[in-house]
Structure formats: C-alpha cells, structure tokens
C-alpha cells in the first residue's frame, strides 16, 4: 500500500480519479439495476393483485354456487389473445376452495380439479401455509427462495364471508430474462460512460500533474545549488498551481540574478586584488629596473668595449625596455592630465585602424552622436577604444563587420558599444577575461583587456561582456564630469 502512495502524482492522481470514477459508476449502475428490479417486481405484483381482486369479485357467487365451468371461463378470459412472452400475463391462475383444493385452474393438467394444493409440490405447500396464516382480505405476495414462480393470492369473499382464494402465478423464467436485459443495457451504458470519462480523467490528471512533477524536479535542482534549473512547462491558468509556477519562476530569476551579482562581485574583488598585487610588484620592479638601465647607459658611455660586448649590452637593454613597457602597462593611472575626449578623437580611429581592417578584410563602422567634447581624459578613452577595436578586428571572420557605437546619454554617461562576429569566447577564457596575462589568443600578451578594465574602473565606469556564437559585445558606461 505504501508503494501506491509513494507513486508520482503523474500516476497517482489519474489512478485515484479512475478508481473513483469506476466505483461511482458501479455504485450508480448497481443502484439503477436494483431500482429496475424493484420496479419490475412492483409493477408485476400490482398488476397481478389488481387482476386477482377483479377475478375474486366475479368469482364469489360462482364458487358459492359451485359452478366450476363458469369459474374456469372467468379465469381463462384474462389469458385469451395475449402473447405468451407478455411479462404481465400470468403463467397460471387457480381458484382454491376453503379446504385449499383446486376448484378451477387455467392449466388443468398441472392442477387437477379437487386436488389438494399441497400435493402439487413443495412450493404449493408453502403457498398453502402462507394463505392459511393470512386470514385477512388483503392480497398476499408469496415468493420463496429457489421457487420457480411468484404468487399473488387474494381471498374470494364478500361481507366477511370467504369462500376460497384466487391465486395468480408468474414464472420467474419470464421475469428474470426481462430484468437481465435491463441490467445488460445498464451495464453497457456504464461501460460507455467509463470509456468516455476514464480517458478524460487521465488526460486532465496528466495535464495537471506534469507541471507539478516538473516543478518538484526543478525545485530539487535549485535546492542542490543549480540556479539554472529548467523552466516549468507553460501553464496558462491563474489558479493556485499557476500562481505557484509563477512564484517559482520569479524565485529562480531572483536566484539567477543573485548568482550573477555574486559572480560579478567575486570577479571584481579578484581583479582588484590582482590589480593591487600587480601594481605593488610593478612598483618594486621599477626601482631596480631604472637603476639597471642607468647603469647600462653609463657603461656604454665609457666606451672602449668590443663589438661582442656592445651587442650583448644592446640585447640586455632591449630586454629591460620590454620589461619596462610591460610594467608601464600594468601601472595604469587615471589621474593623468589630459584634454577632454572629443569627436575628433573618434574620427582618428577611421585612419588609425583602416590598415588593420583592410589587412583582415573586415569592415569597421563607427557611429557617434557626440556634438562636442565630454569631460573624460582623451588619452585613456582612446586607449580603451584602441584595445577593444583591435581585439574585435582580430576576432572577426573575413568579410565580417565590427560596429562601434558611441553616444552621450541624458544621464551624463558616455556609452561605448562594440560588437563583432566570429566565434564565441570560451567559458574558461571568459571567467578570467580581465585578468593580466589571460590572453585568449596565441599572439596576445594578455594585458589589453586588463588595462582596459583598470582604466574603466579608475574612471568609475562599468564594463560588461556577452558572447555567443556569431556575436561578441563589449558595453562600457563612463560617467562624464570632473574625475575625483
């Protein structure tokens, strides 16, 4: 039994509904069959009692005067001309005298004249006892278990004087088939109703429980920490189930937003920590690096060195210069005195990047609504645009397009929107996109996006990335005005 109750609602609800429908249909059909049986029986007994009373009234003077043949004619008349399968038609009518002997009968061979009714068989013994035990004028219904007939007995009397009894007998062999026919029709109607209701019950049970099952599975996934649980199947009604599914969708959306915020905070804190560490290391490197470059320069000024020494010194100097450039890229400082960013700076990029775009067969489109300068350091904004546009050109497929939109919105922010086609950024790269030396290409040093992120952060701006197959988008918002 516990296994039945532990079934999924997807099966339990339709099964319980089907069981209820079957039990209700059986109960109703049984009640109807019992009612049909009672109605047939009551109609039969009522008709027989009415016939017996009419015959008893006519037979009183005849039995009193001992007119046997006249009595026979009277009891034979109701059976004349009626079909044999008429349910109301009696099988036999008998007239008994006071000693319960046969006075007249419609079947003389079965009930010979003046034969004691008790000698006609076991049923007649019980019939005689029942008649003897009911001396009143009322009709007596006599039906015995296992008997082949149903009897209705009415006294032949007038003014309290009783001269005999009229017995009307009906065969159960005629009554029961008629009842079975009605029961069969009721059973077929029940089967038809079940054939109609059970599929409807199963359909609605599945329709109602499938969202519940999916909701339970999704909630289980959320409970295990998967906030990207699949959405529940669409449910277009506003009942309690619809409200529950709607609340679940809102909850999942809130959890996803919370996860995104947490991931963004973790990434921001990690980048800030890496930035502080990198800046600290860069400052520590710069001091001995400057001394080494000064020492090399002094060494070269003294002269008198052979060609091999000079060649070695030049190689060391180039290496130290490369280290200085890398350190300079890490040490991004926003508080640099610079002119304001203007529309002329945007026009420069068509010229600066035309060669690279042509080399890679990529179309570069820059759209701007700037009408005049905005209060942002031009050199830093130019560096942001240069880094991102070069990356976009390198990531685009041949014959692709890089689109850059620049606008100054009504909230005092400079909005930069750069889009390109090509392959999506892999997840493992996306998770470390703005970290130093985390390049997604073989040739990149991995400092361009790091520098871009540092500049945006120091300008109190925000940078977001979305990438899918065929589209990568960098979206930057920089507040304009005096930088504190």
C-alpha positions as CSV (number, residue, x, y, z in Angstrom):
1,X,0.0,0.0,0.0
2,X,2.9,2.4,0.8
3,X,4.3,1.9,-2.7
4,X,0.9,3.0,-4.1
5,X,1.0,6.2,-2.0
6,X,4.7,6.8,-2.9
7,X,3.9,6.9,-6.7
8,X,4.4,10.1,-8.6
9,X,1.4,12.4,-8.8
10,X,1.7,11.9,-12.5
11,X,0.3,8.4,-12.0
12,X,-1.3,8.6,-8.6
13,X,-3.9,11.4,-9.4
14,X,-5.2,9.7,-12.6
15,X,-5.3,6.3,-10.8
16,X,-7.2,7.6,-7.9
17,X,-9.5,9.5,-10.2
18,X,-10.1,6.5,-12.3
19,X,-10.8,4.4,-9.2
20,X,-13.3,6.9,-8.0
21,X,-15.0,7.0,-11.4
22,X,-15.2,3.2,-11.6
23,X,-16.6,2.9,-8.1
24,X,-19.1,5.6,-8.7
25,X,-20.2,4.2,-12.0
26,X,-20.5,0.7,-10.4
27,X,-22.5,2.1,-7.5
28,X,-24.8,4.0,-9.7
29,X,-25.4,1.2,-12.1
30,X,-26.0,-1.2,-9.2
31,X,-28.5,1.2,-7.7
32,X,-30.2,1.5,-11.1
33,X,-30.4,-2.2,-11.6
34,X,-31.8,-2.7,-8.1
35,X,-34.3,0.0,-8.8
36,X,-35.2,-1.6,-12.1
37,X,-35.7,-4.9,-10.5
38,X,-37.9,-3.4,-7.8
39,X,-39.9,-1.5,-10.4
40,X,-40.5,-4.6,-12.5
41,X,-41.4,-6.7,-9.5
42,X,-43.7,-4.0,-8.1
43,X,-45.4,-3.5,-11.4
44,X,-45.9,-7.2,-11.8
45,X,-47.3,-7.6,-8.3
46,X,-49.5,-4.6,-8.6
47,X,-51.0,-5.8,-11.9
48,X,-51.4,-9.3,-10.5
49,X,-53.1,-8.0,-7.3
50,X,-55.5,-5.9,-9.4
51,X,-56.4,-8.8,-11.7
52,X,-56.9,-11.1,-8.7
53,X,-59.2,-8.7,-7.0
54,X,-61.3,-8.3,-10.1
55,X,-61.5,-12.1,-10.5
56,X,-62.3,-12.6,-6.8
57,X,-65.2,-10.2,-7.0
58,X,-66.6,-12.0,-10.1
59,X,-65.9,-15.5,-8.7
60,X,-67.6,-15.1,-5.3
61,X,-71.2,-16.1,-6.5
62,X,-69.8,-18.7,-8.9
63,X,-67.7,-20.5,-6.2
64,X,-70.6,-20.1,-3.8
65,X,-72.9,-21.9,-6.3
66,X,-70.2,-24.5,-7.2
67,X,-70.2,-23.5,-10.9
68,X,-66.8,-25.0,-11.9
69,X,-67.0,-24.5,-15.6
70,X,-68.2,-20.9,-15.2
71,X,-65.3,-20.3,-12.9
72,X,-62.9,-21.8,-15.5
73,X,-64.2,-19.5,-18.2
74,X,-63.8,-16.4,-16.0
75,X,-60.1,-17.2,-15.0
76,X,-59.3,-18.2,-18.6
77,X,-60.5,-14.9,-20.1
78,X,-57.5,-12.7,-19.0
79,X,-55.1,-15.1,-20.8
80,X,-57.0,-15.3,-24.0
81,X,-55.5,-13.5,-27.0
82,X,-52.3,-12.2,-25.3
83,X,-48.8,-13.1,-26.4
84,X,-47.0,-15.7,-24.4
85,X,-44.0,-13.5,-23.7
86,X,-46.0,-10.7,-22.2
87,X,-44.5,-10.1,-18.8
88,X,-47.8,-9.1,-17.2
89,X,-49.5,-12.2,-18.4
90,X,-49.7,-14.8,-15.6
91,X,-48.4,-18.3,-16.2
92,X,-51.4,-19.8,-14.4
93,X,-54.5,-18.8,-12.5
94,X,-56.0,-21.1,-9.8
95,X,-59.1,-20.9,-7.7
96,X,-58.9,-22.7,-4.4
97,X,-61.9,-23.6,-2.1
98,X,-62.0,-23.3,1.6
99,X,-60.2,-26.6,2.1
100,X,-57.4,-25.3,-0.3
101,X,-58.4,-27.8,-3.0
102,X,-58.2,-26.8,-6.7
103,X,-61.7,-25.5,-7.7
104,X,-60.6,-24.4,-11.2
105,X,-57.3,-23.8,-12.9
106,X,-56.1,-22.5,-16.3
107,X,-53.7,-25.5,-16.5
108,X,-55.9,-28.4,-15.5
109,X,-53.2,-30.9,-16.3
110,X,-50.8,-29.3,-13.8
111,X,-53.5,-28.6,-11.2
112,X,-56.3,-31.3,-11.5
113,X,-59.7,-30.5,-10.2
114,X,-60.3,-31.1,-6.4
115,X,-56.6,-31.8,-5.9
116,X,-55.2,-30.6,-2.5
117,X,-52.9,-27.8,-3.5
118,X,-50.3,-29.1,-1.1
119,X,-49.9,-32.2,-3.3
120,X,-48.8,-30.1,-6.3
121,X,-45.3,-29.7,-5.0
122,X,-43.1,-28.1,-2.3
123,X,-43.8,-24.6,-3.5
124,X,-47.6,-25.1,-3.1
125,X,-47.1,-26.5,0.4
126,X,-45.5,-23.1,1.4
127,X,-48.2,-21.3,-0.5
128,X,-51.0,-23.1,1.4
129,X,-49.3,-22.3,4.7
130,X,-48.9,-18.7,3.8
131,X,-52.6,-18.4,2.7
132,X,-53.7,-20.1,5.9
133,X,-51.7,-17.8,8.1
134,X,-53.2,-14.7,6.4
135,X,-56.9,-14.7,7.0
136,X,-57.5,-11.1,6.1
137,X,-58.9,-9.7,2.9
138,X,-55.6,-8.2,1.6
139,X,-53.6,-9.6,-1.2
140,X,-50.7,-11.8,-0.2
141,X,-47.4,-11.9,-2.2
142,X,-45.7,-15.2,-1.9
143,X,-42.1,-15.6,-3.2
144,X,-39.8,-18.3,-2.0
145,X,-36.1,-18.7,-2.3
146,X,-35.4,-21.2,-5.1
147,X,-39.0,-21.2,-6.3
148,X,-39.8,-21.1,-10.0
149,X,-42.8,-18.8,-9.6
150,X,-44.1,-15.7,-7.8
151,X,-47.6,-16.0,-6.4
152,X,-50.2,-13.4,-5.6
153,X,-53.2,-14.7,-3.5
154,X,-56.4,-12.8,-3.0
155,X,-59.3,-14.1,-0.8
156,X,-62.7,-14.6,-2.5
157,X,-65.0,-13.0,0.0
158,X,-68.0,-10.7,0.4
159,X,-69.2,-9.1,3.6
160,X,-66.6,-11.1,5.6
161,X,-67.7,-14.4,4.2
162,X,-64.8,-16.2,2.5
163,X,-65.4,-19.0,0.0
164,X,-62.0,-19.5,-1.5
165,X,-58.8,-17.9,-2.8
166,X,-57.7,-16.7,-6.3
167,X,-54.0,-17.5,-6.9
168,X,-52.1,-15.7,-9.8
169,X,-48.8,-17.4,-10.6
170,X,-46.0,-15.7,-12.7
171,X,-42.9,-17.7,-13.9
172,X,-39.5,-16.3,-12.9
173,X,-38.2,-17.7,-16.1
174,X,-40.1,-14.9,-17.9
175,X,-39.4,-12.2,-15.3
176,X,-35.6,-12.7,-14.8
177,X,-34.7,-12.5,-18.5
178,X,-36.5,-9.2,-18.7
179,X,-34.5,-8.0,-15.7
180,X,-31.3,-9.3,-17.2
181,X,-32.0,-7.4,-20.4
182,X,-32.4,-4.2,-18.4
183,X,-29.3,-5.0,-16.4
184,X,-27.3,-5.6,-19.6
185,X,-28.4,-2.3,-21.0
186,X,-27.4,-0.6,-17.8
187,X,-24.1,-2.3,-17.8
188,X,-23.4,-1.3,-21.4
189,X,-24.3,2.3,-20.5
190,X,-21.9,2.1,-17.6
191,X,-19.1,0.8,-19.9
192,X,-19.8,3.6,-22.3
193,X,-19.6,6.2,-19.6
194,X,-16.4,4.7,-18.3
195,X,-14.9,4.6,-21.8
196,X,-15.7,8.4,-22.0
197,X,-14.7,9.5,-18.5
198,X,-11.5,7.4,-17.9
199,X,-9.5,8.9,-20.9
200,X,-10.8,12.4,-19.9
201,X,-9.7,11.8,-16.3
202,X,-6.3,10.5,-17.4
203,X,-5.8,13.5,-19.8
204,X,-6.7,16.1,-17.2
205,X,-4.8,14.2,-14.5
206,X,-1.7,14.3,-16.6
207,X,-2.2,17.9,-17.7
208,X,-2.5,19.0,-14.1
209,X,0.3,16.8,-12.6
210,X,3.0,17.1,-15.2
211,X,3.7,20.8,-14.2
212,X,3.7,19.7,-10.6
213,X,6.2,16.9,-11.4
214,X,8.4,19.2,-13.4
215,X,8.2,21.9,-10.6
216,X,9.2,19.3,-8.0
217,X,12.3,18.3,-10.1
218,X,13.2,21.9,-10.7
219,X,12.9,22.8,-7.1
220,X,15.1,19.8,-6.2
221,X,17.8,21.1,-8.6
222,X,17.6,24.6,-7.1
223,X,17.9,23.0,-3.6
224,X,21.1,21.3,-4.8
225,X,22.5,24.6,-5.9
226,X,21.6,24.6,-9.6
227,X,20.0,28.0,-10.1
228,X,20.0,27.4,-13.8
229,X,17.2,24.8,-13.3
230,X,14.9,24.4,-16.4
231,X,11.7,26.4,-16.5
232,X,8.4,24.6,-15.8
233,X,6.2,23.8,-18.8
234,X,3.9,26.7,-19.7
235,X,0.7,26.7,-17.6
236,X,-1.8,29.3,-18.8
237,X,-4.2,29.3,-15.9
238,X,-4.2,31.6,-12.9
239,X,-5.3,29.1,-10.3
240,X,-3.2,28.1,-7.3
241,X,-0.9,25.9,-9.5
242,X,-0.4,28.7,-11.9
243,X,0.4,31.1,-9.1
244,X,2.9,28.6,-7.7
245,X,4.6,28.2,-11.0
246,X,4.8,32.0,-11.5
247,X,6.2,32.4,-8.0
248,X,8.8,29.7,-8.8
249,X,9.8,31.5,-12.0
250,X,10.2,34.7,-10.0
251,X,12.3,32.9,-7.4
252,X,14.6,31.3,-10.0
253,X,15.0,34.6,-11.7
254,X,15.9,36.2,-8.4
255,X,18.4,33.4,-7.6
256,X,20.0,33.7,-11.0
257,X,20.3,37.5,-10.6
258,X,21.8,36.9,-7.2
259,X,24.3,34.4,-8.6
260,X,25.3,36.8,-11.3
261,X,25.8,39.6,-8.8
262,X,27.8,37.3,-6.6
263,X,29.9,36.2,-9.5
264,X,30.4,39.8,-10.6
265,X,31.4,40.8,-7.0
266,X,33.8,37.8,-6.8
267,X,35.3,38.7,-10.1
268,X,35.6,42.4,-9.2
269,X,37.2,41.6,-5.9
270,X,39.6,39.1,-7.6
271,X,40.6,41.7,-10.2
272,X,41.0,44.4,-7.6
273,X,43.2,42.0,-5.5
274,X,45.2,41.1,-8.6
275,X,45.5,44.8,-9.5
276,X,46.8,45.7,-6.1
277,X,49.3,42.9,-6.2
278,X,50.4,43.7,-9.8
279,X,50.7,47.4,-9.0
280,X,52.8,46.6,-5.9
281,X,55.0,44.2,-7.9
282,X,55.3,46.7,-10.7
283,X,56.4,49.5,-8.4
284,X,59.0,47.2,-6.8
285,X,60.3,46.2,-10.2
286,X,60.5,49.8,-11.5
287,X,63.1,50.8,-8.9
288,X,65.8,48.3,-9.6
289,X,64.8,48.3,-13.3
290,X,65.6,52.1,-13.5
291,X,68.9,51.6,-11.8
292,X,69.9,48.8,-14.2
293,X,69.0,50.9,-17.2
294,X,71.0,53.9,-15.8
295,X,74.0,51.5,-15.1
296,X,73.8,50.2,-18.7
297,X,73.7,53.7,-20.1
298,X,76.8,54.7,-18.0
299,X,78.6,51.6,-19.1
300,X,78.0,52.3,-22.7
301,X,79.2,55.9,-22.3
302,X,82.7,54.9,-21.1
303,X,83.4,53.3,-24.5
304,X,86.3,51.1,-25.4
305,X,84.2,48.0,-25.5
306,X,84.5,45.3,-28.1
307,X,81.7,44.6,-30.6
308,X,80.5,41.4,-28.8
309,X,80.2,43.3,-25.5
310,X,78.2,46.1,-27.2
311,X,75.9,43.5,-28.8
312,X,75.3,41.8,-25.5
313,X,74.6,45.1,-23.8
314,X,72.1,46.1,-26.6
315,X,70.3,42.8,-26.1
316,X,70.1,43.3,-22.4
317,X,68.9,46.8,-22.9
318,X,66.1,45.7,-25.2
319,X,65.0,43.1,-22.7
320,X,64.9,45.6,-19.9
321,X,63.0,48.0,-22.1
322,X,60.4,45.3,-22.8
323,X,60.1,44.7,-19.0
324,X,59.6,48.5,-18.5
325,X,56.8,48.6,-21.1
326,X,55.1,45.6,-19.5
327,X,55.3,47.2,-16.1
328,X,54.1,50.5,-17.5
329,X,51.0,48.8,-18.9
330,X,50.3,47.3,-15.5
331,X,50.7,50.7,-13.8
332,X,47.5,52.3,-15.2
333,X,46.9,55.7,-13.6
334,X,43.6,57.5,-14.4
335,X,44.7,60.8,-12.8
336,X,46.7,61.9,-15.8
337,X,46.4,65.4,-17.0
338,X,44.8,65.2,-20.4
339,X,42.5,67.2,-22.7
340,X,38.8,66.2,-23.0
341,X,37.6,63.5,-25.3
342,X,36.2,65.0,-28.4
343,X,34.5,63.9,-31.8
344,X,37.9,64.5,-33.5
345,X,39.3,61.6,-31.4
346,X,36.7,59.3,-32.8
347,X,37.4,60.4,-36.4
348,X,41.1,59.5,-35.8
349,X,40.2,55.8,-35.4
350,X,39.0,55.5,-39.0
351,X,42.5,56.5,-40.1
352,X,44.4,54.6,-37.3
353,X,42.6,51.3,-37.9
354,X,41.9,51.5,-41.6
355,X,45.1,49.5,-42.4
356,X,44.4,46.7,-39.9
357,X,40.8,46.4,-41.1
358,X,41.8,46.2,-44.7
359,X,44.5,43.7,-43.9
360,X,41.9,41.4,-42.3
361,X,39.2,42.2,-44.8
362,X,36.9,43.4,-42.1
363,X,34.5,46.3,-42.3
364,X,34.8,48.9,-39.5
365,X,31.7,51.1,-38.7
366,X,31.9,53.8,-36.1
367,X,28.7,55.7,-35.3
368,X,28.7,58.6,-32.8
369,X,26.3,61.3,-31.7
370,X,28.9,63.4,-29.9
371,X,28.4,67.0,-30.8
372,X,31.3,68.3,-28.7
373,X,33.9,67.4,-26.1
374,X,33.0,65.4,-23.0
375,X,34.8,65.7,-19.7
376,X,36.8,62.5,-19.8
377,X,40.6,62.1,-20.3
378,X,41.1,61.7,-24.1
379,X,44.2,59.6,-23.8
380,X,42.5,57.0,-21.6
381,X,39.3,56.8,-23.6
382,X,41.4,56.5,-26.8
383,X,43.3,53.6,-25.2
384,X,40.0,51.8,-24.3
385,X,38.7,52.2,-27.8
386,X,42.1,51.1,-29.4
387,X,42.3,48.0,-27.2
388,X,38.7,46.9,-27.8
389,X,38.6,47.7,-31.5
390,X,41.8,45.9,-32.2
391,X,40.6,42.8,-30.4
392,X,37.3,43.0,-32.3
393,X,39.1,43.2,-35.6
394,X,41.3,40.2,-34.7
395,X,38.3,38.2,-33.6
396,X,36.2,38.8,-36.6
397,X,35.9,36.5,-39.6
398,X,37.0,37.7,-43.0
399,X,34.2,39.8,-44.7
400,X,32.8,40.4,-41.2
401,X,31.8,43.7,-39.6
402,X,32.9,45.5,-36.4
403,X,30.4,48.0,-35.2
404,X,31.2,50.7,-32.6
405,X,28.5,52.9,-31.3
406,X,29.4,55.9,-29.1
407,X,26.8,58.2,-27.6
408,X,26.4,60.6,-24.7
409,X,23.2,59.7,-22.9
410,X,20.9,62.0,-20.9
411,X,22.2,60.8,-17.6
412,X,25.7,62.2,-18.1
413,X,27.4,59.0,-19.2
414,X,29.5,58.2,-22.3
415,X,28.2,54.9,-23.6
416,X,30.5,52.7,-25.9
417,X,29.0,49.7,-27.5
418,X,31.4,47.5,-29.6
419,X,30.2,44.4,-31.5
420,X,31.8,41.9,-33.7
421,X,31.1,38.5,-35.2
422,X,33.2,35.3,-35.1
423,X,33.4,32.6,-32.6
424,X,32.2,32.9,-29.0
425,X,34.7,33.5,-26.2
426,X,35.2,30.1,-24.4
427,X,33.9,29.9,-20.9
428,X,37.3,29.1,-19.4
429,X,38.6,32.4,-21.0
430,X,35.5,34.4,-20.1
431,X,36.0,33.6,-16.4
432,X,39.4,35.2,-16.4
433,X,38.9,37.7,-19.2
434,X,40.1,40.9,-17.4
435,X,43.0,39.3,-15.5
436,X,46.6,40.2,-16.6
437,X,48.3,37.7,-19.0
438,X,45.0,35.8,-19.5
439,X,45.0,36.1,-23.3
440,X,42.5,34.2,-25.4
441,X,44.8,34.1,-28.4
442,X,48.2,32.7,-29.2
443,X,49.8,36.0,-30.1
444,X,48.3,38.3,-27.4
445,X,50.2,39.3,-24.3
446,X,47.0,39.3,-22.2
447,X,47.4,42.9,-21.0
448,X,45.0,44.8,-23.3
449,X,41.8,43.9,-21.6
450,X,43.5,44.1,-18.2
451,X,44.5,47.7,-18.9
452,X,41.0,48.4,-20.3
453,X,39.4,47.1,-17.2
454,X,41.7,49.1,-14.9
455,X,41.0,52.3,-16.9
456,X,37.3,51.8,-16.7
457,X,37.4,51.1,-13.0
458,X,39.5,54.1,-12.2
459,X,37.1,56.3,-14.3
460,X,34.3,54.9,-12.1
461,X,32.7,53.2,-15.1
462,X,31.3,49.8,-15.8
463,X,32.2,47.3,-18.5
464,X,30.2,44.1,-19.4
465,X,30.7,41.4,-21.9
466,X,28.4,39.0,-23.6
467,X,29.5,36.4,-26.1
468,X,27.8,33.7,-28.1
469,X,28.4,32.1,-31.5
470,X,28.3,34.9,-34.1
471,X,28.3,37.9,-31.7
472,X,30.6,39.3,-29.0
473,X,29.7,42.6,-27.4
474,X,31.6,44.9,-25.1
475,X,29.5,47.5,-23.4
476,X,31.1,50.4,-21.4
477,X,29.5,53.2,-19.5
478,X,31.7,56.0,-18.3
479,X,30.4,58.8,-16.1
480,X,31.4,62.2,-17.5
481,X,32.3,65.2,-15.4
482,X,35.2,66.1,-13.2
483,X,37.0,62.9,-12.1
484,X,37.7,62.8,-8.4
